[in-house]
Amino acid sequence: MTKRIRLAVIGAGYLGRIHARLAQQVADFELVGVVDPLPEARRLAQAECAAPVLADYHDLIGQIDAAVVATPTSLHRDVSCDLLKQGIHLLVEKPLAATLAEADEILLAARARDCIVQVGHIERFNPAWNQPEVLPLVREPKYIEASRASGYTFRSTDIGVVLDMMIHDLDLALSFANSPVRHVQALGISVLGDHEDVAQARLEFANGCVANLSASRVSFRPQRHMQVWSDRGCVTLDFAARTAATVRPVTELLQREFDLDDIDPQTRLHLKDHLFEDLLPVDRFEAAETNALLAELNDFAASIRDQRQPIVTGQQGRDVLAVADQILQSIEEHLWDGNAAGRVGPLAMPAAAILRGPHWSKTADHSPRRREAG
């Protein structure tokens, strides 16, 4: 009988506990332990899985072959490098790290011990787009528009909405476009904390593709939508509902042979009611209900077992983070009033402190402070 892969889940927050529950359903995994320094997180994890729940992951060194790193993003680098130095394969929740430099450290440590690093970009496993009828339309896109919104969960407060939510659509956009990003323009605003909670980014790729991405984690209307335009048509994806709608223009339109001015009034009336049947036929697809996180864990296990690259590699996670870093830099530099003397960055604070009048103490520090986003 083939020996099972001994797995630990590091971090027993909301997502870590889901990983722990699902890992017990993966035939190739033996869940050896769940780790979290917080007593309440350990209590919740203990109630949900049969594996030992510990306070320190160092107690599992020598007993595990692989780990899921589901700690706060600020700890990804330290925990991942620690484990990789012991030859432990990793699935690191998105984003790979808090900064590009930290991501590079993780990849360097992985190469030194020939370890697999998978990154938890879960939408790659969403069946909405990954089906035969849809795939041709998301290849070689020319325009991508994505909108992702949720209410405030009070999780992932150590990062902003770019690394928390937009990064999912950024990963897909980079995967679909398959071309270097040439230009980034973005803006974002903080609503509740020190990081941007709403963001919009425009990416221009070297192959001419353009992507507009928007994300909000302070929205009263949740959504996870993407629309992809290519030379062959358009697909609209609803990741939450796991549905897709494709529009494939008829050959006459694709070859620019349709003459709008040559249509008689009766045909115009007909096409008005039957446009999406006669000229722009729409097909709708609903994917089978699957658990994307379970599929991700199965891919992690298979990549270790078969000694192959996972669907989302550490390098791909690093490349996504590199573009996210450009987005965050653009957000940090955005001039809300159109000039350098006005408000700037996600906190919309003045770029320089201004003395507010004679009633303020010149020795007390009452000036607004800018803090780093992301």
N, C-alpha and C positions, 0 to 999 in steps of 0.2 A: 504493500500500500504506500502511495506517495505521501511523503511527510507534508503536513500542512504548514502554511506560512504563519509564523507567530507574529501577531499584530498588536500594537498598542494605539490607543487614541489619546493624544496629548491635548488637553483642553476639554472640559466637560460643560461648556456653555450650551446654548440652544443648539447650535449646529453640531458641536462635538458629540452631544448625546444622541442626535440622529445618526451620525456616523457609527457610534457604538452599537446602537440597536440594529442597524442594517448590516454591519460587519458580521454579526452573528448568523446572517442568512447566506453569506458567501462561503461556498463549500471549501474553497482553497484557504480560507483564513481560520485561524484559531485566535480568538480574542483573549489575549493574555492579561491585559489590564487597561484601565482608564485612569487618567491622571488629571488632577486639578488642585491647585493650592488652596482654593476656597472651600471651606467646610460645607456650605449650602450647595454648591455645585456637586460636591462629592456625594452628598445625601441624595440629591435628585438622580444622579447617575447610578447609584447603588440600587435604587428602586426600579431602574429600567433595564439593567443587564446583570448577568450572573457573574461576570468577570470581577476580579478584585479591583477596588477603586483606591488609588493611592494619592498621596500629596506631592510626591517628587518623582519625576520621570527617571532620574538617575538610578532609582531602585530597580528599574527594569533593564538596565544595560546588561547585556550578556544573555538576556532571556527572550529577546525579540529580534525578528528579522526585518520588520517593516513597521512604520508608524504613520498615522494621520496626524498632521499638525494643525490643530484647530484652535490655537491660542489667539489672543489679540494680535493684530498685525505687527505691532511694535515689538513683539517677542519672536517673530518668525525667524529672523536671522540667527539669534543666539541659540534657540532650541534646535533649529534645523542643522546648523553647523556642528553642534554638539553630537547630534545623532549620526550625521553623515560621517564624522570622524571615526565612528564605531562600525562603519560599513552597513548602516541601516537604511533601507530604501524608504522614500518618503512620498506621501501625497500631502502637499501643502495647500491649505485652503487659500482661495484668492483673497487679496493679491499675494503674489509670491513673497513680497517683502514690502517694507515701508518706503524704501528708497531704491533707486537703481543700483547704487553702490552695494547695498546689502544683498540685493538679488545676485549680483556678480560674485559676492563672497559665497553664497549658497551653491552656485553652479561650480565654482572652483573647488569647493569641498567635495561635491558630488563626483567630479571628474577624478579627483585624487584617489577615491576609493571605488571608482567604477560603479556608483550607485544610481539607481533610477530616481528621478524627481518628476513627479506629476503635479500639475497645478489644477486646483478645483474650479475651473471655468465650466460650470455645470450646464450652461446652455448648449455646449457642444453635444450633449447627450439628449437634448430635447428632440423628440421625434417630429415636431411640427415642421422643421425644415429638412430633416434627414430622411427623406423618402423619395423614391424614384421619380415621381411626377413633379416634384418641386426642385430637386437638385440642379437640373439644367438651367433654371432661371436664376439661381444664386451664384452660378459660376460666371466669372468675368463681368461683374456688375459695372454699371456706369454711374449709378446713383443709389445711395443707401440713406434711408431716413429711419431713425429709431427713437422711441419714446419709452422711458421706463420710470414708473412712479409708484410710490408707496407712502403709507403713513409713517410717522416716526416710531421706530421700534425700540429706541433707547439701547440698541446694541451697536457695536462697531463705532463707538463714539470717539475712538482714537484716530479715525480717518474720516475723510469727507465723502460726499456722495460720488465723486469720480472713482475713487478706489473701492467704494462700497458697492455701488450699483452700476454706474456707467461702464465700468470695466468689463461687464458681461457683453454688452453690445460692441464695445471696442474690440474685444477678442474676436467676435464673429465678423466684424467689419474687416479686420486685418486678415482673417482667414479667407473671407470671400474675395476681397480685392487682390490679395496675393501680390502686393506691390509696395515699395517703400513709400512712407509718408513724406510728402514734399513740403507741406505747409500746414500749420495748426493755428487756429484762432478760437478763443474761448472766453467765456465770462462765467462767473458764479457768485453766489451770495450766501452768506451765513445767516441762518434764521434763529437757531437755538443754541449753537455752541461756538467753538473756535474755528470750525472747518466749514467749508461750503456745503450747504444742504440742497441747493438747486444749482444746476450747471447746464450749460449748452456749449457744444464744441462743433466746429466745422473742420473737417480734414480733407486735404487735397492730396491724392496719391500720384505717383510718378506716371502711372498708366492712364491718367485722366479721370479716374473715378473720384467722386466727391461723396463724402458722408457727413450728414448732419445728425448729431447725437444729442439728446436731451435727457436729463435725469433729475428727479426730485424725490426726496425722502420726507417731505412735509406736504404731501398731496392728500386731498380728501377722496381722490378717485384713483385707485390702483390700476396700473396697466403695464403690460410688457409686450409692446408691439414693434414690429420692424417691417419696412417696405423696401424691397430690393428691385431695382430696374436694371434690365440688361437689354442687349440688342434683340433678344427673343421674346421679351415680354416683361411682365411684372408679377411679383408674388408679395402678398401681404401675410405676415406671420403674426399669430397670437400665441406667444409662448405659454401663457397661463392656461389657455383653453386647449393648447396643443392642436391648433387648427391652422390651415393655410388656404388662401384663395389665390388662384393664378389667373392672370389675364394674358392671353396669347393673341395678339393682333393677327387678323387674317393676312394672307400673303399679299393681297392688293395694297394693304396699308404698309406692310414691311418694305415693299418694293417701291413705295411712293407713287403708286399708280392710281390712287383714289383721288378723284377730282370733285371737291366739295361744291364747286360752282356749277358743276354739270348735273346736279341732282334736281329732279323735278319736285314740285311741292308735295305730291302724294308720297314719294319715296322719303322725303324729309320727315314727314309725319310718322311714317312707319319706323324709320330708324331712331326717331326720338324715343319710341317706346320699346324698341328691340335692339338698341345699340350694343348691349352686352350679350346679345345672342348672335347677331349677324356680323358685326365688325370686330368687337372686342369680347369674344366668348370667355365667360368666367367658369372656372371649375373650382369646386370647394372640396377640401380634404380634411378629414378628422383622423388624427393618428390614434393608434391603439393606446390605451392607458398604460403607461409604464412609469417606473420610478427612476428618474434620471440619476439620482444620487446612488442608488443601488447599481445602476449600469456603470457609473463612474468607478465605484469600488471594485466591481468585477473586472473592469479594464485594468485597474491598478494591479489586482492579483494576477491577471493573465500576463501583464507586461513583466512581472517578476518571474512567474513560472516559465514563460517562453523566452525570457531574456531579450525582449524587444522594447521599442520605444512605446510609451503610452500615447493615447490619442492627443492629449495636451501635454507637451513636454515642458521641462523647466525652461528651455531656451525660448519657447513660444511665450511662456508666462513672463519671461524677462523682456521680450520684445514688446508685449502689450504694456508692461510697466514703463518702458522707455517712452512710448507715445503718451501714456497717462501723465508722465512727468512733464512732457511738453504742454499738455493741457493745463496742468496745475500751474506751471510757470506763466502761461498766458492769462489764467485767472488772476494770479497774483499781481500781474502788471496792468490789468484792465483799468482804464481811466473812466470813471463813471461820469465825470463832468467834461470829458474831452480835453483836459489839460493837466499837466503834471502837478499843478498847485492844488488841484481838487481832490476828491475822494478816490481811493484806489484800493484794489484787491477785494477779497471775499468779505471782509468786514466793513467795506466802504468807509474807511477811515482816511483822514487827511494824511498825505505822505509825510508831512513834518508837523511836529507839535507847534501849536500857536498859543501864545500867552493870552488868556481870555479876558484881561481887563485888570484894573487896579485893585479890585476887591479880592483877587486871587493872590495867595501868598507866593512870592517868588521862590520860596524855598521848598514848598510842597509840590509834589509831582502829581498834577491833576490832568496831564495831557493824555489823550487817547493813545493806546498802544496797538501797533499792528502785530499780529501773531502769525506764525507760519501756517499755511493751509496744507492739508494732505498728509 
